[in-house]
Amino acid sequence: MIDTRRLRTLRAVADHGTVTAAAAALHLTPSAVSQQLVALEHEVGHRLFTRDGRGVHLTAVGKIMLGHANEVLAQLERAQAEVAAYTTGEAGEVTVACFATAISAVLSPAIAALRDTAPGLQVRVRDAEGDHSLAMLLDGQADLAIAVEYRGAPDAADRRLSRLPLYAEPFDLVLPHGHPLAEQQDTQAPLTALAGETWIGPYPGNPVHDVITFACQQAGFTPNVAHCSDDFRAVVALVGAGAGVALVPRLALRDMALPGVVVQHTPGPERRVFAAVRRGADTHPLLRPLLAALRTVAASLGTG
């Protein structure tokens, strides 16, 4: 009989690409992970991985087993959800991995609303960028992730996850006072007029960096990003100091002090935000009210 713990190990190694990274995610030693993989190969009777330098790759049989592992683990999540429902599930703890803007915009208001509707539900929040939260979810470090669409993100058909779209958020152009475009009356500033500017933005790897780069490339140029910060308050402060221009998600600008800058709408780029749980867990009685509260808050945002 195949040990389900080894199926989790199989999926972690497939997700992370190395035994070392999978071991860190699973809070095991690399030796323990290797032993789990060897034991699983003995159980299956076939090699599941090939090594390439420091990385590992699934064999054809490994890919077959990974597909079944996703189904088995999703069924286990459903079983846990049904057991929790049977025992009422009125009290318990949920860990949410979420990026900073969404913590302010949707997660915090949802937690406040749940004090009345689900007082026994305790939500633990872990600040994580939009791409890191999904890895935390799949590794079992979080029960729910609030994430951003980005290149390489698991899509809606991914068999490991169930997703709930929350909101689509436009980006606004932030210019320093005195910039020629800042003096114009037209509030729809075209990106094409900023091809030669110095830009300020998040580090490569941040999903917002991808959105900004793609939007500028669609406008016919690659942005010259001279200053990097994942903190949008720092980005706006640098714009106010005259260090460059920036595209910033609209909700990140909400309630932010904006000295020395002018904010203009620009057509095109937007950040799509969704909630995700491991497939099979979406009916869990502790996750169901949280997902409903997030949906309600997101619908009231008015991000357009």
Summary of the structure (lengths in Angstrom):
residues: 304
radius of gyration: 22.3
end to end distance: 53.4
largest distance: 71.2
contacts: 985
relative contact order: 0.16
helix: 44%
strand: 25%
